[in-house]
Amino acid sequence: MAWVWRFEKADGSVAVTDSDPGDFGTQGDAESWIGEVWKDLLDEGVDQVTLLEDGSKVYGPMSLHEAADDS
């Protein structure tokens, strides 16, 4: 199984970024990574993320702006 994040603009289009973590072996690994780098992704123009497992949506889109408002 491969877990990946899709980086998106607010309108749902794909956001291009220098951050490319590749595939994660577990959902927990993917979630830990996003928890560490979400601020960097915001700075790179990513508005929201969607978690995929083997190409199927698990959840999302999840706004990175809401996380910034909570901190």
N, C-alpha and C positions, 0 to 999 in steps of 0.2 A: 504494500500500500504506500502511496505517496501523498503527502499532505503539502499543499502549496497555498500561498496567499496570492490573490489577484488584487493588484493595486488599481484604484479607480479614482476618477474625478467625481465631483458631486453629481454630475449628470449620468454616471454609470459607465462612461467611456473609460478605456484603459489609460492609466497614467504611466508615463514613461519616467523611470527613475534609475539612478545608478545603483540602488540597492537591489541585489538579486541573491537572496539566500539559497536558491535552489529548492530541492525537495526536502521535507522533513520526514523522519521515520515514524513519528507519532503525532497525534493531535496535541499532546502536552508540549512537545518540543516546539511545534509551530506557535502555540499560544505563548509560551515563554519568550520566544524570539520577538514576537510582535509587542509584547509588554516592555521589552528592552529598547526597541528602536522606533516606536510610534512617533516620538517627537521629531526624529530625524526625517521620517517619511513625510510628516506634515511640512517640514522645511523644504522638502524636495517637490512639493506640489501634490501629494497624495491626500485626498479628502476622506476616502473610505476604503475599507478592505473587505474582501470576501474570502472565506476559507473553503478550499476545495479538497476533496479526497478522491483521488483517481479521476479527476475531471468533473465530479459531481459536487454540487453546492452542499456544504454542511450547514453553514450559516453566513449571514451577511445580506446586504452590506452593513458594515459596522463603521459608523462615523468616527474618525480620529479627532474631530473637533469637539465632540462631546467629552472625550477623555481629557482634552486640554481644559475644558471649562470646569471639570471636577477637581483639577489639581491645584 
